[in-house]
Every structure is written in C-alpha cells, then in structure tokens.
Amino acid sequence: MAELHATGARPRRSAITGVDALTPTERRVADLVARGLSNREAAQGLFVTVRTVEFHLGAVFRKLGIASRTEISQALKAADH
C-alpha cells in the first residue's frame, strides 16, 4: 500500500464502513459538524458549496451507520478511543 501511495496512486480504502472508511474531506466535514457548525458554516470554512457539504455528510452517515448529525460526534469519539 505504501508503495502505491509513493507512486501517486490512490488505491481504494481497505475499510468500507466506520471512521477509517472516511475520506479526508468527509472527515473534515464530520469534524466541523460534530463541533456544532451548520452546513452553511462548514461550507464557508472549507470554501465549498453547501451542496458539497450535504453530499459528504450523506457519505459520512452511510459509512458510520448513523441517521442524524447529532450522532456524528459520538461516532467519532468512539472511534478515537
């Protein structure tokens, strides 16, 4: 895997669910929302559109197996311990 990254390749992630399955952008969006930012505030902080944040949040919900933004903080904390 390290050799692929060294060549600039972007291989698929080994995890398909859970925090390890999140892309770096999905993780940034999840972290901002977990801190209490609205979609609009997260979008402004990342210099993207609100729709982009919504798209990434959808992926976060699927990968973390959660149904609402209020569950994001708990799911991230559980994975970090």
mmCIF file of the N, C-alpha and C atoms, coordinates in Angstrom:
data_MODEL
# 
_entry.id   MODEL 
# 
loop_
_atom_site.group_PDB 
_atom_site.id 
_atom_site.type_symbol 
_atom_site.label_atom_id 
_atom_site.label_alt_id 
_atom_site.label_comp_id 
_atom_site.label_asym_id 
_atom_site.label_entity_id 
_atom_site.label_seq_id 
_atom_site.pdbx_PDB_ins_code 
_atom_site.Cartn_x 
_atom_site.Cartn_y 
_atom_site.Cartn_z 
_atom_site.occupancy 
_atom_site.B_iso_or_equiv 
_atom_site.pdbx_formal_charge 
_atom_site.auth_seq_id 
_atom_site.auth_comp_id 
_atom_site.auth_asym_id 
_atom_site.auth_atom_id 
_atom_site.pdbx_PDB_model_num 
ATOM 1   N N  . MET A 1 1  ? 0.827   -1.180 0.000  1.00 0.00 ? 1  MET A N  1 
ATOM 2   C CA . MET A 1 1  ? 0.000   0.000  0.000  1.00 0.00 ? 1  MET A CA 1 
ATOM 3   C C  . MET A 1 1  ? 0.879   1.255  0.000  1.00 0.00 ? 1  MET A C  1 
ATOM 4   N N  . ALA A 1 2  ? 1.929   1.248  0.816  1.00 0.00 ? 2  ALA A N  1 
ATOM 5   C CA . ALA A 1 2  ? 2.829   2.401  0.888  1.00 0.00 ? 2  ALA A CA 1 
ATOM 6   C C  . ALA A 1 2  ? 3.494   2.659  -0.456 1.00 0.00 ? 2  ALA A C  1 
ATOM 7   N N  . GLU A 1 3  ? 3.843   1.590  -1.165 1.00 0.00 ? 3  GLU A N  1 
ATOM 8   C CA . GLU A 1 3  ? 4.468   1.747  -2.473 1.00 0.00 ? 3  GLU A CA 1 
ATOM 9   C C  . GLU A 1 3  ? 3.504   2.380  -3.471 1.00 0.00 ? 3  GLU A C  1 
ATOM 10  N N  . LEU A 1 4  ? 2.256   1.993  -3.411 1.00 0.00 ? 4  LEU A N  1 
ATOM 11  C CA . LEU A 1 4  ? 1.259   2.601  -4.296 1.00 0.00 ? 4  LEU A CA 1 
ATOM 12  C C  . LEU A 1 4  ? 1.113   4.085  -4.016 1.00 0.00 ? 4  LEU A C  1 
ATOM 13  N N  . HIS A 1 5  ? 1.058   4.446  -2.750 1.00 0.00 ? 5  HIS A N  1 
ATOM 14  C CA . HIS A 1 5  ? 0.963   5.861  -2.392 1.00 0.00 ? 5  HIS A CA 1 
ATOM 15  C C  . HIS A 1 5  ? 2.203   6.622  -2.853 1.00 0.00 ? 5  HIS A C  1 
ATOM 16  N N  . ALA A 1 6  ? 3.372   6.011  -2.749 1.00 0.00 ? 6  ALA A N  1 
ATOM 17  C CA . ALA A 1 6  ? 4.622   6.665  -3.154 1.00 0.00 ? 6  ALA A CA 1 
ATOM 18  C C  . ALA A 1 6  ? 4.635   6.968  -4.646 1.00 0.00 ? 6  ALA A C  1 
ATOM 19  N N  . THR A 1 7  ? 3.946   6.154  -5.431 1.00 0.00 ? 7  THR A N  1 
ATOM 20  C CA . THR A 1 7  ? 3.909   6.385  -6.878 1.00 0.00 ? 7  THR A CA 1 
ATOM 21  C C  . THR A 1 7  ? 2.840   7.390  -7.272 1.00 0.00 ? 7  THR A C  1 
ATOM 22  N N  . GLY A 1 8  ? 2.048   7.817  -6.285 1.00 0.00 ? 8  GLY A N  1 
ATOM 23  C CA . GLY A 1 8  ? 0.987   8.771  -6.576 1.00 0.00 ? 8  GLY A CA 1 
ATOM 24  C C  . GLY A 1 8  ? -0.359  8.117  -6.821 1.00 0.00 ? 8  GLY A C  1 
ATOM 25  N N  . ALA A 1 9  ? -0.398  6.796  -6.749 1.00 0.00 ? 9  ALA A N  1 
ATOM 26  C CA . ALA A 1 9  ? -1.658  6.079  -6.938 1.00 0.00 ? 9  ALA A CA 1 
ATOM 27  C C  . ALA A 1 9  ? -2.581  6.333  -5.760 1.00 0.00 ? 9  ALA A C  1 
ATOM 28  N N  . ARG A 1 10 ? -3.850  6.194  -5.992 1.00 0.00 ? 10 ARG A N  1 
ATOM 29  C CA . ARG A 1 10 ? -4.842  6.373  -4.934 1.00 0.00 ? 10 ARG A CA 1 
ATOM 30  C C  . ARG A 1 10 ? -5.680  5.102  -4.828 1.00 0.00 ? 10 ARG A C  1 
ATOM 31  N N  . PRO A 1 11 ? -5.126  4.072  -4.182 1.00 0.00 ? 11 PRO A N  1 
ATOM 32  C CA . PRO A 1 11 ? -5.852  2.803  -4.071 1.00 0.00 ? 11 PRO A CA 1 
ATOM 33  C C  . PRO A 1 11 ? -7.093  2.950  -3.196 1.00 0.00 ? 11 PRO A C  1 
ATOM 34  N N  . ARG A 1 12 ? -8.025  2.026  -3.379 1.00 0.00 ? 12 ARG A N  1 
ATOM 35  C CA . ARG A 1 12 ? -9.237  2.040  -2.563 1.00 0.00 ? 12 ARG A CA 1 
ATOM 36  C C  . ARG A 1 12 ? -8.884  1.840  -1.096 1.00 0.00 ? 12 ARG A C  1 
ATOM 37  N N  . ARG A 1 13 ? -9.730  2.342  -0.244 1.00 0.00 ? 13 ARG A N  1 
ATOM 38  C CA . ARG A 1 13 ? -9.555  2.166  1.190  1.00 0.00 ? 13 ARG A CA 1 
ATOM 39  C C  . ARG A 1 13 ? -9.898  0.724  1.543  1.00 0.00 ? 13 ARG A C  1 
ATOM 40  N N  . SER A 1 14 ? -9.211  0.201  2.538  1.00 0.00 ? 14 SER A N  1 
ATOM 41  C CA . SER A 1 14 ? -9.481  -1.178 2.947  1.00 0.00 ? 14 SER A CA 1 
ATOM 42  C C  . SER A 1 14 ? -10.771 -1.277 3.756  1.00 0.00 ? 14 SER A C  1 
ATOM 43  N N  . ALA A 1 15 ? -11.136 -0.209 4.449  1.00 0.00 ? 15 ALA A N  1 
ATOM 44  C CA . ALA A 1 15 ? -12.369 -0.201 5.236  1.00 0.00 ? 15 ALA A CA 1 
ATOM 45  C C  . ALA A 1 15 ? -13.493 0.410  4.410  1.00 0.00 ? 15 ALA A C  1 
ATOM 46  N N  . ILE A 1 16 ? -14.664 -0.187 4.471  1.00 0.00 ? 16 ILE A N  1 
ATOM 47  C CA . ILE A 1 16 ? -15.799 0.370  3.742  1.00 0.00 ? 16 ILE A CA 1 
ATOM 48  C C  . ILE A 1 16 ? -16.841 0.968  4.680  1.00 0.00 ? 16 ILE A C  1 
ATOM 49  N N  . THR A 1 17 ? -16.671 0.729  5.977  1.00 0.00 ? 17 THR A N  1 
ATOM 50  C CA . THR A 1 17 ? -17.530 1.363  6.977  1.00 0.00 ? 17 THR A CA 1 
ATOM 51  C C  . THR A 1 17 ? -16.672 1.800  8.149  1.00 0.00 ? 17 THR A C  1 
ATOM 52  N N  . GLY A 1 18 ? -17.235 2.677  8.955  1.00 0.00 ? 18 GLY A N  1 
ATOM 53  C CA . GLY A 1 18 ? -16.516 3.173  10.119 1.00 0.00 ? 18 GLY A CA 1 
ATOM 54  C C  . GLY A 1 18 ? -15.683 4.396  9.801  1.00 0.00 ? 18 GLY A C  1 
ATOM 55  N N  . VAL A 1 19 ? -15.074 4.946  10.812 1.00 0.00 ? 19 VAL A N  1 
ATOM 56  C CA . VAL A 1 19 ? -14.293 6.177  10.661 1.00 0.00 ? 19 VAL A CA 1 
ATOM 57  C C  . VAL A 1 19 ? -13.119 5.991  9.695  1.00 0.00 ? 19 VAL A C  1 
ATOM 58  N N  . ASP A 1 20 ? -12.509 4.808  9.693  1.00 0.00 ? 20 ASP A N  1 
ATOM 59  C CA . ASP A 1 20 ? -11.377 4.562  8.793  1.00 0.00 ? 20 ASP A CA 1 
ATOM 60  C C  . ASP A 1 20 ? -11.782 4.597  7.328  1.00 0.00 ? 20 ASP A C  1 
ATOM 61  N N  . ALA A 1 21 ? -13.061 4.455  7.039  1.00 0.00 ? 21 ALA A N  1 
ATOM 62  C CA . ALA A 1 21 ? -13.542 4.485  5.658  1.00 0.00 ? 21 ALA A CA 1 
ATOM 63  C C  . ALA A 1 21 ? -13.749 5.912  5.151  1.00 0.00 ? 21 ALA A C  1 
ATOM 64  N N  . LEU A 1 22 ? -13.760 6.888  6.045  1.00 0.00 ? 22 LEU A N  1 
ATOM 65  C CA . LEU A 1 22 ? -13.987 8.271  5.634  1.00 0.00 ? 22 LEU A CA 1 
ATOM 66  C C  . LEU A 1 22 ? -12.796 8.815  4.856  1.00 0.00 ? 22 LEU A C  1 
ATOM 67  N N  . THR A 1 23 ? -13.095 9.547  3.792  1.00 0.00 ? 23 THR A N  1 
ATOM 68  C CA . THR A 1 23 ? -12.042 10.241 3.054  1.00 0.00 ? 23 THR A CA 1 
ATOM 69  C C  . THR A 1 23 ? -11.600 11.432 3.901  1.00 0.00 ? 23 THR A C  1 
ATOM 70  N N  . PRO A 1 24 ? -10.447 12.011 3.596  1.00 0.00 ? 24 PRO A N  1 
ATOM 71  C CA . PRO A 1 24 ? -10.019 13.187 4.370  1.00 0.00 ? 24 PRO A CA 1 
ATOM 72  C C  . PRO A 1 24 ? -11.050 14.318 4.359  1.00 0.00 ? 24 PRO A C  1 
ATOM 73  N N  . THR A 1 25 ? -11.700 14.547 3.231  1.00 0.00 ? 25 THR A N  1 
ATOM 74  C CA . THR A 1 25 ? -12.708 15.609 3.164  1.00 0.00 ? 25 THR A CA 1 
ATOM 75  C C  . THR A 1 25 ? -13.938 15.248 3.979  1.00 0.00 ? 25 THR A C  1 
ATOM 76  N N  . GLU A 1 26 ? -14.370 13.996 3.907  1.00 0.00 ? 26 GLU A N  1 
ATOM 77  C CA . GLU A 1 26 ? -15.508 13.565 4.719  1.00 0.00 ? 26 GLU A CA 1 
ATOM 78  C C  . GLU A 1 26 ? -15.194 13.730 6.197  1.00 0.00 ? 26 GLU A C  1 
ATOM 79  N N  . ARG A 1 27 ? -13.985 13.414 6.589  1.00 0.00 ? 27 ARG A N  1 
ATOM 80  C CA . ARG A 1 27 ? -13.593 13.549 7.997  1.00 0.00 ? 27 ARG A CA 1 
ATOM 81  C C  . ARG A 1 27 ? -13.598 15.016 8.417  1.00 0.00 ? 27 ARG A C  1 
ATOM 82  N N  . ARG A 1 28 ? -13.111 15.911 7.546  1.00 0.00 ? 28 ARG A N  1 
ATOM 83  C CA . ARG A 1 28 ? -13.125 17.338 7.880  1.00 0.00 ? 28 ARG A CA 1 
ATOM 84  C C  . ARG A 1 28 ? -14.556 17.842 8.049  1.00 0.00 ? 28 ARG A C  1 
ATOM 85  N N  . VAL A 1 29 ? -15.440 17.443 7.133  1.00 0.00 ? 29 VAL A N  1 
ATOM 86  C CA . VAL A 1 29 ? -16.849 17.844 7.238  1.00 0.00 ? 29 VAL A CA 1 
ATOM 87  C C  . VAL A 1 29 ? -17.442 17.288 8.524  1.00 0.00 ? 29 VAL A C  1 
ATOM 88  N N  . ALA A 1 30 ? -17.197 16.021 8.811  1.00 0.00 ? 30 ALA A N  1 
ATOM 89  C CA . ALA A 1 30 ? -17.724 15.399 10.027 1.00 0.00 ? 30 ALA A CA 1 
ATOM 90  C C  . ALA A 1 30 ? -17.215 16.124 11.274 1.00 0.00 ? 30 ALA A C  1 
ATOM 91  N N  . ASP A 1 31 ? -15.943 16.474 11.295 1.00 0.00 ? 31 ASP A N  1 
ATOM 92  C CA . ASP A 1 31 ? -15.372 17.172 12.451 1.00 0.00 ? 31 ASP A CA 1 
ATOM 93  C C  . ASP A 1 31 ? -16.034 18.533 12.664 1.00 0.00 ? 31 ASP A C  1 
ATOM 94  N N  . LEU A 1 32 ? -16.262 19.268 11.577 1.00 0.00 ? 32 LEU A N  1 
ATOM 95  C CA . LEU A 1 32 ? -16.896 20.582 11.691 1.00 0.00 ? 32 LEU A CA 1 
ATOM 96  C C  . LEU A 1 32 ? -18.332 20.466 12.187 1.00 0.00 ? 32 LEU A C  1 
ATOM 97  N N  . VAL A 1 33 ? -19.065 19.515 11.641 1.00 0.00 ? 33 VAL A N  1 
ATOM 98  C CA . VAL A 1 33 ? -20.453 19.317 12.060 1.00 0.00 ? 33 VAL A CA 1 
ATOM 99  C C  . VAL A 1 33 ? -20.508 18.831 13.506 1.00 0.00 ? 33 VAL A C  1 
ATOM 100 N N  . ALA A 1 34 ? -19.570 17.981 13.888 1.00 0.00 ? 34 ALA A N  1 
ATOM 101 C CA . ALA A 1 34 ? -19.519 17.496 15.270 1.00 0.00 ? 34 ALA A CA 1 
ATOM 102 C C  . ALA A 1 34 ? -19.266 18.645 16.247 1.00 0.00 ? 34 ALA A C  1 
ATOM 103 N N  . ARG A 1 35 ? -18.568 19.677 15.788 1.00 0.00 ? 35 ARG A N  1 
ATOM 104 C CA . ARG A 1 35 ? -18.320 20.851 16.635 1.00 0.00 ? 35 ARG A CA 1 
ATOM 105 C C  . ARG A 1 35 ? -19.531 21.772 16.709 1.00 0.00 ? 35 ARG A C  1 
ATOM 106 N N  . GLY A 1 36 ? -20.592 21.439 15.964 1.00 0.00 ? 36 GLY A N  1 
ATOM 107 C CA . GLY A 1 36 ? -21.816 22.224 16.035 1.00 0.00 ? 36 GLY A CA 1 
ATOM 108 C C  . GLY A 1 36 ? -22.036 23.193 14.896 1.00 0.00 ? 36 GLY A C  1 
ATOM 109 N N  . LEU A 1 37 ? -21.173 23.192 13.891 1.00 0.00 ? 37 LEU A N  1 
ATOM 110 C CA . LEU A 1 37 ? -21.349 24.095 12.764 1.00 0.00 ? 37 LEU A CA 1 
ATOM 111 C C  . LEU A 1 37 ? -22.506 23.630 11.888 1.00 0.00 ? 37 LEU A C  1 
ATOM 112 N N  . SER A 1 38 ? -23.207 24.586 11.317 1.00 0.00 ? 38 SER A N  1 
ATOM 113 C CA . SER A 1 38 ? -24.273 24.264 10.367 1.00 0.00 ? 38 SER A CA 1 
ATOM 114 C C  . SER A 1 38 ? -23.628 23.876 9.035  1.00 0.00 ? 38 SER A C  1 
ATOM 115 N N  . ASN A 1 39 ? -24.437 23.357 8.124  1.00 0.00 ? 39 ASN A N  1 
ATOM 116 C CA . ASN A 1 39 ? -23.917 23.018 6.799  1.00 0.00 ? 39 ASN A CA 1 
ATOM 117 C C  . ASN A 1 39 ? -23.336 24.257 6.122  1.00 0.00 ? 39 ASN A C  1 
ATOM 118 N N  . ARG A 1 40 ? -24.027 25.377 6.244  1.00 0.00 ? 40 ARG A N  1 
ATOM 119 C CA . ARG A 1 40 ? -23.563 26.621 5.627  1.00 0.00 ? 40 ARG A CA 1 
ATOM 120 C C  . ARG A 1 40 ? -22.219 27.065 6.226  1.00 0.00 ? 40 ARG A C  1 
ATOM 121 N N  . GLU A 1 41 ? -22.113 26.993 7.550  1.00 0.00 ? 41 GLU A N  1 
ATOM 122 C CA . GLU A 1 41 ? -20.862 27.386 8.214  1.00 0.00 ? 41 GLU A CA 1 
ATOM 123 C C  . GLU A 1 41 ? -19.718 26.447 7.825  1.00 0.00 ? 41 GLU A C  1 
ATOM 124 N N  . ALA A 1 42 ? -20.001 25.153 7.750  1.00 0.00 ? 42 ALA A N  1 
ATOM 125 C CA . ALA A 1 42 ? -18.975 24.193 7.339  1.00 0.00 ? 42 ALA A CA 1 
ATOM 126 C C  . ALA A 1 42 ? -18.536 24.478 5.907  1.00 0.00 ? 42 ALA A C  1 
ATOM 127 N N  . ALA A 1 43 ? -19.488 24.773 5.043  1.00 0.00 ? 43 ALA A N  1 
ATOM 128 C CA . ALA A 1 43 ? -19.175 25.078 3.646  1.00 0.00 ? 43 ALA A CA 1 
ATOM 129 C C  . ALA A 1 43 ? -18.290 26.317 3.545  1.00 0.00 ? 43 ALA A C  1 
ATOM 130 N N  . GLN A 1 44 ? -18.619 27.336 4.304  1.00 0.00 ? 44 GLN A N  1 
ATOM 131 C CA . GLN A 1 44 ? -17.810 28.558 4.288  1.00 0.00 ? 44 GLN A CA 1 
ATOM 132 C C  . GLN A 1 44 ? -16.402 28.284 4.802  1.00 0.00 ? 44 GLN A C  1 
ATOM 133 N N  . GLY A 1 45 ? -16.288 27.481 5.842  1.00 0.00 ? 45 GLY A N  1 
ATOM 134 C CA . GLY A 1 45 ? -14.981 27.163 6.408  1.00 0.00 ? 45 GLY A CA 1 
ATOM 135 C C  . GLY A 1 45 ? -14.109 26.344 5.472  1.00 0.00 ? 45 GLY A C  1 
ATOM 136 N N  . LEU A 1 46 ? -14.746 25.532 4.631  1.00 0.00 ? 46 LEU A N  1 
ATOM 137 C CA . LEU A 1 46 ? -13.998 24.687 3.691  1.00 0.00 ? 46 LEU A CA 1 
ATOM 138 C C  . LEU A 1 46 ? -13.920 25.285 2.291  1.00 0.00 ? 46 LEU A C  1 
ATOM 139 N N  . PHE A 1 47 ? -14.570 26.429 2.084  1.00 0.00 ? 47 PHE A N  1 
ATOM 140 C CA . PHE A 1 47 ? -14.604 27.090 0.785  1.00 0.00 ? 47 PHE A CA 1 
ATOM 141 C C  . PHE A 1 47 ? -15.217 26.197 -0.293 1.00 0.00 ? 47 PHE A C  1 
ATOM 142 N N  . VAL A 1 48 ? -16.338 25.568 0.070  1.00 0.00 ? 48 VAL A N  1 
ATOM 143 C CA . VAL A 1 48 ? -17.097 24.737 -0.862 1.00 0.00 ? 48 VAL A CA 1 
ATOM 144 C C  . VAL A 1 48 ? -18.559 25.143 -0.775 1.00 0.00 ? 48 VAL A C  1 
ATOM 145 N N  . THR A 1 49 ? -19.398 24.554 -1.615 1.00 0.00 ? 49 THR A N  1 
ATOM 146 C CA . THR A 1 49 ? -20.821 24.861 -1.578 1.00 0.00 ? 49 THR A CA 1 
ATOM 147 C C  . THR A 1 49 ? -21.519 24.062 -0.481 1.00 0.00 ? 49 THR A C  1 
ATOM 148 N N  . VAL A 1 50 ? -22.694 24.524 -0.093 1.00 0.00 ? 50 VAL A N  1 
ATOM 149 C CA . VAL A 1 50 ? -23.491 23.805 0.889  1.00 0.00 ? 50 VAL A CA 1 
ATOM 150 C C  . VAL A 1 50 ? -23.842 22.425 0.339  1.00 0.00 ? 50 VAL A C  1 
ATOM 151 N N  . ARG A 1 51 ? -24.129 22.349 -0.935 1.00 0.00 ? 51 ARG A N  1 
ATOM 152 C CA . ARG A 1 51 ? -24.457 21.057 -1.555 1.00 0.00 ? 51 ARG A CA 1 
ATOM 153 C C  . ARG A 1 51 ? -23.295 20.074 -1.420 1.00 0.00 ? 51 ARG A C  1 
ATOM 154 N N  . THR A 1 52 ? -22.066 20.550 -1.535 1.00 0.00 ? 52 THR A N  1 
ATOM 155 C CA . THR A 1 52 ? -20.901 19.683 -1.374 1.00 0.00 ? 52 THR A CA 1 
ATOM 156 C C  . THR A 1 52 ? -20.843 19.134 0.049  1.00 0.00 ? 52 THR A C  1 
ATOM 157 N N  . VAL A 1 53 ? -21.109 19.975 1.022  1.00 0.00 ? 53 VAL A N  1 
ATOM 158 C CA . VAL A 1 53 ? -21.138 19.524 2.417  1.00 0.00 ? 53 VAL A CA 1 
ATOM 159 C C  . VAL A 1 53 ? -22.238 18.481 2.593  1.00 0.00 ? 53 VAL A C  1 
ATOM 160 N N  . GLU A 1 54 ? -23.410 18.728 2.023  1.00 0.00 ? 54 GLU A N  1 
ATOM 161 C CA . GLU A 1 54 ? -24.519 17.779 2.124  1.00 0.00 ? 54 GLU A CA 1 
ATOM 162 C C  . GLU A 1 54 ? -24.140 16.433 1.501  1.00 0.00 ? 54 GLU A C  1 
ATOM 163 N N  . PHE A 1 55 ? -23.464 16.472 0.365  1.00 0.00 ? 55 PHE A N  1 
ATOM 164 C CA . PHE A 1 55 ? -23.018 15.253 -0.312 1.00 0.00 ? 55 PHE A CA 1 
ATOM 165 C C  . PHE A 1 55 ? -22.080 14.452 0.600  1.00 0.00 ? 55 PHE A C  1 
ATOM 166 N N  . HIS A 1 56 ? -21.098 15.130 1.179  1.00 0.00 ? 56 HIS A N  1 
ATOM 167 C CA . HIS A 1 56 ? -20.144 14.455 2.055  1.00 0.00 ? 56 HIS A CA 1 
ATOM 168 C C  . HIS A 1 56 ? -20.809 13.951 3.331  1.00 0.00 ? 56 HIS A C  1 
ATOM 169 N N  . LEU A 1 57 ? -21.763 14.704 3.857  1.00 0.00 ? 57 LEU A N  1 
ATOM 170 C CA . LEU A 1 57 ? -22.475 14.244 5.055  1.00 0.00 ? 57 LEU A CA 1 
ATOM 171 C C  . LEU A 1 57 ? -23.260 12.976 4.768  1.00 0.00 ? 57 LEU A C  1 
ATOM 172 N N  . GLY A 1 58 ? -23.832 12.871 3.587  1.00 0.00 ? 58 GLY A N  1 
ATOM 173 C CA . GLY A 1 58 ? -24.537 11.646 3.213  1.00 0.00 ? 58 GLY A CA 1 
ATOM 174 C C  . GLY A 1 58 ? -23.613 10.442 3.268  1.00 0.00 ? 58 GLY A C  1 
ATOM 175 N N  . ALA A 1 59 ? -22.397 10.622 2.756  1.00 0.00 ? 59 ALA A N  1 
ATOM 176 C CA . ALA A 1 59 ? -21.409 9.538  2.790  1.00 0.00 ? 59 ALA A CA 1 
ATOM 177 C C  . ALA A 1 59 ? -20.991 9.237  4.234  1.00 0.00 ? 59 ALA A C  1 
ATOM 178 N N  . VAL A 1 60 ? -20.847 10.272 5.046  1.00 0.00 ? 60 VAL A N  1 
ATOM 179 C CA . VAL A 1 60 ? -20.487 10.090 6.458  1.00 0.00 ? 60 VAL A CA 1 
ATOM 180 C C  . VAL A 1 60 ? -21.561 9.275  7.170  1.00 0.00 ? 60 VAL A C  1 
ATOM 181 N N  . PHE A 1 61 ? -22.822 9.627  6.943  1.00 0.00 ? 61 PHE A N  1 
ATOM 182 C CA . PHE A 1 61 ? -23.923 8.887  7.569  1.00 0.00 ? 61 PHE A CA 1 
ATOM 183 C C  . PHE A 1 61 ? -23.886 7.416  7.178  1.00 0.00 ? 61 PHE A C  1 
ATOM 184 N N  . ARG A 1 62 ? -23.711 7.141  5.890  1.00 0.00 ? 62 ARG A N  1 
ATOM 185 C CA . ARG A 1 62 ? -23.663 5.747  5.419  1.00 0.00 ? 62 ARG A CA 1 
ATOM 186 C C  . ARG A 1 62 ? -22.494 4.992  6.017  1.00 0.00 ? 62 ARG A C  1 
ATOM 187 N N  . LYS A 1 63 ? -21.321 5.584  5.967  1.00 0.00 ? 63 LYS A N  1 
ATOM 188 C CA . LYS A 1 63 ? -20.113 4.895  6.424  1.00 0.00 ? 63 LYS A CA 1 
ATOM 189 C C  . LYS A 1 63 ? -20.085 4.689  7.941  1.00 0.00 ? 63 LYS A C  1 
ATOM 190 N N  . LEU A 1 64 ? -20.665 5.620  8.683  1.00 0.00 ? 64 LEU A N  1 
ATOM 191 C CA . LEU A 1 64 ? -20.673 5.495  10.138 1.00 0.00 ? 64 LEU A CA 1 
ATOM 192 C C  . LEU A 1 64 ? -21.918 4.772  10.642 1.00 0.00 ? 64 LEU A C  1 
ATOM 193 N N  . GLY A 1 65 ? -22.862 4.506  9.751  1.00 0.00 ? 65 GLY A N  1 
ATOM 194 C CA . GLY A 1 65 ? -24.076 3.800  10.146 1.00 0.00 ? 65 GLY A CA 1 
ATOM 195 C C  . GLY A 1 65 ? -24.950 4.602  11.090 1.00 0.00 ? 65 GLY A C  1 
ATOM 196 N N  . ILE A 1 66 ? -25.023 5.905  10.828 1.00 0.00 ? 66 ILE A N  1 
ATOM 197 C CA . ILE A 1 66 ? -25.826 6.786  11.675 1.00 0.00 ? 66 ILE A CA 1 
ATOM 198 C C  . ILE A 1 66 ? -26.912 7.439  10.834 1.00 0.00 ? 66 ILE A C  1 
ATOM 199 N N  . ALA A 1 67 ? -27.890 8.055  11.525 1.00 0.00 ? 67 ALA A N  1 
ATOM 200 C CA . ALA A 1 67 ? -29.022 8.635  10.815 1.00 0.00 ? 67 ALA A CA 1 
ATOM 201 C C  . ALA A 1 67 ? -29.147 10.146 10.979 1.00 0.00 ? 67 ALA A C  1 
ATOM 202 N N  . SER A 1 68 ? -28.381 10.736 11.885 1.00 0.00 ? 68 SER A N  1 
ATOM 203 C CA . SER A 1 68 ? -28.508 12.184 12.077 1.00 0.00 ? 68 SER A CA 1 
ATOM 204 C C  . SER A 1 68 ? -27.172 12.807 12.460 1.00 0.00 ? 68 SER A C  1 
ATOM 205 N N  . ARG A 1 69 ? -27.102 14.099 12.259 1.00 0.00 ? 69 ARG A N  1 
ATOM 206 C CA . ARG A 1 69 ? -25.868 14.833 12.546 1.00 0.00 ? 69 ARG A CA 1 
ATOM 207 C C  . ARG A 1 69 ? -25.544 14.849 14.036 1.00 0.00 ? 69 ARG A C  1 
ATOM 208 N N  . THR A 1 70 ? -26.544 14.682 14.883 1.00 0.00 ? 70 THR A N  1 
ATOM 209 C CA . THR A 1 70 ? -26.291 14.669 16.322 1.00 0.00 ? 70 THR A CA 1 
ATOM 210 C C  . THR A 1 70 ? -25.502 13.431 16.753 1.00 0.00 ? 70 THR A C  1 
ATOM 211 N N  . GLU A 1 71 ? -25.478 12.398 15.923 1.00 0.00 ? 71 GLU A N  1 
ATOM 212 C CA . GLU A 1 71 ? -24.753 11.171 16.238 1.00 0.00 ? 71 GLU A CA 1 
ATOM 213 C C  . GLU A 1 71 ? -23.291 11.204 15.778 1.00 0.00 ? 71 GLU A C  1 
ATOM 214 N N  . ILE A 1 72 ? -22.929 12.186 14.978 1.00 0.00 ? 72 ILE A N  1 
ATOM 215 C CA . ILE A 1 72 ? -21.578 12.235 14.419 1.00 0.00 ? 72 ILE A CA 1 
ATOM 216 C C  . ILE A 1 72 ? -20.522 12.354 15.510 1.00 0.00 ? 72 ILE A C  1 
ATOM 217 N N  . SER A 1 73 ? -20.717 13.268 16.433 1.00 0.00 ? 73 SER A N  1 
ATOM 218 C CA . SER A 1 73 ? -19.723 13.480 17.495 1.00 0.00 ? 73 SER A CA 1 
ATOM 219 C C  . SER A 1 73 ? -19.455 12.200 18.267 1.00 0.00 ? 73 SER A C  1 
ATOM 220 N N  . GLN A 1 74 ? -20.515 11.508 18.659 1.00 0.00 ? 74 GLN A N  1 
ATOM 221 C CA . GLN A 1 74 ? -20.370 10.277 19.421 1.00 0.00 ? 74 GLN A CA 1 
ATOM 222 C C  . GLN A 1 74 ? -19.652 9.201  18.594 1.00 0.00 ? 74 GLN A C  1 
ATOM 223 N N  . ALA A 1 75 ? -19.985 9.097  17.314 1.00 0.00 ? 75 ALA A N  1 
ATOM 224 C CA . ALA A 1 75 ? -19.353 8.079  16.462 1.00 0.00 ? 75 ALA A CA 1 
ATOM 225 C C  . ALA A 1 75 ? -17.858 8.368  16.296 1.00 0.00 ? 75 ALA A C  1 
ATOM 226 N N  . LEU A 1 76 ? -17.484 9.630  16.160 1.00 0.00 ? 76 LEU A N  1 
ATOM 227 C CA . LEU A 1 76 ? -16.073 9.999  16.012 1.00 0.00 ? 76 LEU A CA 1 
ATOM 228 C C  . LEU A 1 76 ? -15.307 9.750  17.319 1.00 0.00 ? 76 LEU A C  1 
ATOM 229 N N  . LYS A 1 77 ? -15.909 10.093 18.439 1.00 0.00 ? 77 LYS A N  1 
ATOM 230 C CA . LYS A 1 77 ? -15.259 9.896  19.737 1.00 0.00 ? 77 LYS A CA 1 
ATOM 231 C C  . LYS A 1 77 ? -15.047 8.412  20.013 1.00 0.00 ? 77 LYS A C  1 
ATOM 232 N N  . ALA A 1 78 ? -16.038 7.592  19.700 1.00 0.00 ? 78 ALA A N  1 
ATOM 233 C CA . ALA A 1 78 ? -15.942 6.163  19.929 1.00 0.00 ? 78 ALA A CA 1 
ATOM 234 C C  . ALA A 1 78 ? -14.798 5.556  19.120 1.00 0.00 ? 78 ALA A C  1 
ATOM 235 N N  . ALA A 1 79 ? -14.588 6.064  17.919 1.00 0.00 ? 79 ALA A N  1 
ATOM 236 C CA . ALA A 1 79 ? -13.539 5.532  17.059 1.00 0.00 ? 79 ALA A CA 1 
ATOM 237 C C  . ALA A 1 79 ? -12.152 5.993  17.500 1.00 0.00 ? 79 ALA A C  1 
ATOM 238 N N  . ASP A 1 80 ? -12.077 7.159  18.128 1.00 0.00 ? 80 ASP A N  1 
ATOM 239 C CA . ASP A 1 80 ? -10.787 7.690  18.548 1.00 0.00 ? 80 ASP A CA 1 
ATOM 240 C C  . ASP A 1 80 ? -10.287 7.069  19.827 1.00 0.00 ? 80 ASP A C  1 
ATOM 241 N N  . HIS A 1 81 ? -11.132 6.323  20.531 1.00 0.00 ? 81 HIS A N  1 
ATOM 242 C CA . HIS A 1 81 ? -10.704 5.691  21.787 1.00 0.00 ? 81 HIS A CA 1 
ATOM 243 C C  . HIS A 1 81 ? -10.284 4.288  21.560 1.00 0.00 ? 81 HIS A C  1 
# 
